[in-house]
Amino acid sequence: MAAKRITGTIVSNKMQKTVVVEVTRLYKHPRYKKLIRRKKKFYAHCEQEIQEGNKVVIEECRPLSKLKRWRVVEIL
């Protein structure tokens, strides 16, 4: 089975080799049929220097630490 890939925006790059990526998704409320925007933060492993605000693609991987289960695949 292929690893999941999601696109998000870098929120923080203050850690060494770790970035925080915020992923926004839209879903429709079951009863009121209104589109709702939900955000979630993922900790991702990244070797290269990336600036805050950049769009990136992250991919699921094995656990690298207590919180890191994703790695940056490409910068958009």
N, C-alpha and C positions, 0 to 999 in steps of 0.2 A: 504494500500500500504506500502511496506517495505521501510525503510530508505536506502538511497544510502550509499554504502561503497566504499572507495577508499584507495589505498596504496600509501604511500609517505615517504619521508625522513625528519627528523627533521633538520631544519636549525638554529633555535634559541630557547633557553629555558631560556632567561634572565628575563622573566616576571613571576609573581607569578600565579601558576595554569593555565598558558597559554603557549602553544608552537606554533611555526610557522612551518607548514609542507609544503614542496615543492613537488608537484605532477607533474611528467613528462609524457606526452602522445605523441604518434607518430600518425601522420595522413599523408595521401597521398595528395599531391598538385593536385587540380582538372585538371589543364592543363598539367603540366610538369611531373606528376606521380612520383615525387621525395618524399621520406619520409622526413618529417619535424618534428623536436622535439620541442614541446612547453612546457613551464613550467608555473605553477601557484602556488601562495602561499595561504594557508588557515590558519586561526587562529583557534586553537582547544583547548578545555578545557581538562586539564589533572591534576589529583590529585597527582599521584606519580611522583617521580623524574626520568627524562629521559635525557640521554646524547645526545648531538648533533651528527648527523650521523646515529642514529638508525632508522631502518625501522619500521613504524607503520601503523596500519589500523585505519582510522577515519570514523566516521559515522555521518550522518546528524542528527541534532536535532533542538529543538526550539531555537529561538534567546536568547543567554545568555548575550550578551552585544552588543555594537554598531557593532563590527566586528565578534564576535564569533558565528558561527552557526554549528560548528562541535565539536565532542568529541572523544578522543582517546579510542578505544575499546580494542586493543591488541598490544603488542610489538612483532615484528617478530624477 
